[in-house]
Amino acid sequence: MTDERIWTAGLLVIGDEILSGRTQDRNVAQVARWLNLQGIRLNEVRVVPDAIGRIADAVNALRAANDYLFTTGGIGPTHDDMTVEAIAHALGVPVVVHPRARAALEAYYATRGGVTEARLRMARVPEGAELIENPTSGAPGIRVGNIFILAGVPHIATVMLEALSGKLEGGRPVLSQTIGCWVAESEVADLLRQVEAAHPGAQIGSYPFFREGRVGANFVVRSTDEAELEACRADLVRALEQAGHEAVREVA
Amino acid sequence: MTDERIWTAGLLVIGDEILSGRTQDRNVAQVARWLNLQGIRLNEVRVVPDAIGRIADAVNALRAANDYLFTTGGIGPTHDDMTVEAIAHALGVPVVVHPRARAALEAYYATRGGVTEARLRMARVPEGAELIENPTSGAPGIRVGNIFILAGVPHIATVMLEALSGKLEGGRPVLSQTIGCWVAESEVADLLRQVEAAHPGAQIGSYPFFREGRVGANFVVRSTDEAELEACRADLVRALEQAGHEAVREVA
């Protein structure tokens, strides 16, 4: 039984465009949800600029602290794409051209002007790496050790995650149930704490909102154990109703 | 003259809901854009779970590495709101009730059921802290040393940022110009590198896209110097056109 072991991942988002506010990141949420389906918990995210030393330092911190490390961004053909070089530097290995990545690029660009030196940059990997399939654009993702190097463009990252689905060892996924309630969370703070304390295998998160001029909150119950999840959810509904607050479905 | 000094900030996003993928973060982009208007560069973002030790470690790393540290999330009244306690722990100071925060909560809740023990949690601050105004909900943000503690709900964080506008010392804002082009970025990778190298005070980022069945890229030129920005932009347009690619406005 490995039920009690929690598998964790770090995520490193690489790119000046996120830190400047120009681009709204979409990869944190999609990697998080995908990891949960694999039974792996996203444990930390870092966002760093396009700078080799900064990327390498974050890679070394996050790969040591977690079972897996995912990165997004910086694997294109231009001068601001530094991820492969930075990760090779972090690992102390050279950058090499991967023959199968080169072949994939040659196939993809056969009708698109051929493989140039710039395009060949997308076939470079840290020595010892394997490829992650990417049918959409020819440039593959990369796996090296416990590091998974994905594209920054969200729909390409999605395809790479799909190629990895079911292939990573994980534990039990975190299950969740959400209850909505038209109550100020401060009115039920004690109640939430007591219900959570009565269910050591479950956690309750409280997320306030303002809708139609009224305050309310969604309460998210999380557990890896389905029976514990349901017991905690039922207790929470009962406690809210005893306090005079109707529990409804999640308020989106 | 402090023109050459670059002021930096770290951002710590606190919350299980971001790491589970339940909630799409909106604060990284808004804090990034606001910081740039203040002449401060967002240098790193970390996202950590609702866990005191994890928050405290990240706070100490980011406050030491940057001129300023901003945090979002975890300052509400419920048991999963741990930011104040974690930051006090990181600073080695006790948590105290701030009299003016207490008065603000009393005023806000006078017609909303009064200040309960749970609500009073929102008046707790690390010793030595000042408040950041929040007219919208009574619960203020907090400044302690170089740390700015903001709400996680994006529109409340916005109000707290507005209260800080123009009050932090910064350098010159990063200016940017974006050029769109219907070309695969790999075709112009050498050209981009050469133009960037000719303008040491400017950087060029390349962001590919797929629209209407065609590939293209936006090239973002950034500089703190308006003349350098314009010179680099003009050179890039000229180089693209000499290579047979029409430069257009940013493709959204």
Boltz contact constraints between the chains, C-beta under 6 A:
constraints:
  - contact:
      token1: [A, 16]
      token2: [B, 205]
      max_distance: 6.0
  - contact:
      token1: [A, 17]
      token2: [B, 205]
      max_distance: 6.0
  - contact:
      token1: [A, 19]
      token2: [B, 32]
      max_distance: 6.0
  - contact:
      token1: [A, 19]
      token2: [B, 42]
      max_distance: 6.0
  - contact:
      token1: [A, 20]
      token2: [B, 32]
      max_distance: 6.0
  - contact:
      token1: [A, 21]
      token2: [B, 29]
      max_distance: 6.0
  - contact:
      token1: [A, 21]
      token2: [B, 32]
      max_distance: 6.0
  - contact:
      token1: [A, 21]
      token2: [B, 33]
      max_distance: 6.0
  - contact:
      token1: [A, 24]
      token2: [B, 29]
      max_distance: 6.0
  - contact:
      token1: [A, 29]
      token2: [B, 21]
      max_distance: 6.0
  - contact:
      token1: [A, 29]
      token2: [B, 24]
      max_distance: 6.0
  - contact:
      token1: [A, 32]
      token2: [B, 19]
      max_distance: 6.0
  - contact:
      token1: [A, 32]
      token2: [B, 20]
      max_distance: 6.0
  - contact:
      token1: [A, 32]
      token2: [B, 21]
      max_distance: 6.0
  - contact:
      token1: [A, 33]
      token2: [B, 21]
      max_distance: 6.0
  - contact:
      token1: [A, 42]
      token2: [B, 19]
      max_distance: 6.0
  - contact:
      token1: [A, 44]
      token2: [B, 48]
      max_distance: 6.0
  - contact:
      token1: [A, 45]
      token2: [B, 47]
      max_distance: 6.0
  - contact:
      token1: [A, 46]
      token2: [B, 46]
      max_distance: 6.0
  - contact:
      token1: [A, 47]
      token2: [B, 45]
      max_distance: 6.0
  - contact:
      token1: [A, 48]
      token2: [B, 44]
      max_distance: 6.0
  - contact:
      token1: [A, 77]
      token2: [B, 186]
      max_distance: 6.0
  - contact:
      token1: [A, 77]
      token2: [B, 189]
      max_distance: 6.0
  - contact:
      token1: [A, 78]
      token2: [B, 185]
      max_distance: 6.0
  - contact:
      token1: [A, 78]
      token2: [B, 189]
      max_distance: 6.0
  - contact:
      token1: [A, 78]
      token2: [B, 192]
      max_distance: 6.0
  - contact:
      token1: [A, 78]
      token2: [B, 206]
      max_distance: 6.0
  - contact:
      token1: [A, 79]
      token2: [B, 193]
      max_distance: 6.0
  - contact:
      token1: [A, 80]
      token2: [B, 205]
      max_distance: 6.0
  - contact:
      token1: [A, 80]
      token2: [B, 206]
      max_distance: 6.0
  - contact:
      token1: [A, 118]
      token2: [B, 186]
      max_distance: 6.0
  - contact:
      token1: [A, 118]
      token2: [B, 189]
      max_distance: 6.0
  - contact:
      token1: [A, 119]
      token2: [B, 186]
      max_distance: 6.0
  - contact:
      token1: [A, 185]
      token2: [B, 78]
      max_distance: 6.0
  - contact:
      token1: [A, 186]
      token2: [B, 77]
      max_distance: 6.0
  - contact:
      token1: [A, 186]
      token2: [B, 118]
      max_distance: 6.0
  - contact:
      token1: [A, 186]
      token2: [B, 119]
      max_distance: 6.0
  - contact:
      token1: [A, 189]
      token2: [B, 77]
      max_distance: 6.0
  - contact:
      token1: [A, 189]
      token2: [B, 78]
      max_distance: 6.0
  - contact:
      token1: [A, 189]
      token2: [B, 118]
      max_distance: 6.0
  - contact:
      token1: [A, 192]
      token2: [B, 78]
      max_distance: 6.0
  - contact:
      token1: [A, 193]
      token2: [B, 79]
      max_distance: 6.0
  - contact:
      token1: [A, 205]
      token2: [B, 16]
      max_distance: 6.0
  - contact:
      token1: [A, 205]
      token2: [B, 17]
      max_distance: 6.0
  - contact:
      token1: [A, 205]
      token2: [B, 80]
      max_distance: 6.0
  - contact:
      token1: [A, 206]
      token2: [B, 78]
      max_distance: 6.0
  - contact:
      token1: [A, 206]
      token2: [B, 80]
      max_distance: 6.0
